[in-house]
Amino acid sequence: MGIELDKGLPEESSAATARSSNNGEAGLEEIQNLLREAVADEPALTILKGFKLDFSANKDFHKVFFSVRCECGTAALLSVEVARSKTLPQVSEALPELARRLKAKSRQFAGMSCDMHTRMRIGGATQAAP
């Protein structure tokens, strides 16, 4: 359940890229802070700082992960990917749409029944065709 902001140019991974880099590109911490503020009105979304899972294996993106939990114990992992080449103003401009999509995914998960969540957890989440 990922959301992506354009593709970026390759850049070396380092602790320095966690903050704003020297060439004006938005750093991971800045992106996390922007997203956290943008979804603050959606209490079900919890940012997972330090979470380093990389499904896409694409080093050209900063990845920000969120979790959404249900009372049945099932959790969804949501992510936002932002090209490392994006500047802070570019990320800020896209922020309303990124937040809207993230909130929509959260609500989609929350709208599923606990029965569906259970089937997702045990691997039988396919729905029968009408």
ABEGO torsion letter per residue (X at the ends): XBBBBEBBBBBBBBAAAABBBAAGBBBAAAAAAAAAAAAAABAABBBBBGBABBAAGBAABBBBBBBBBBAAGBBBBBBBBBBAABBAAAAAAAAAAAAAAAAAAAAAAAABBAAAAAAAAAGBABBBBX
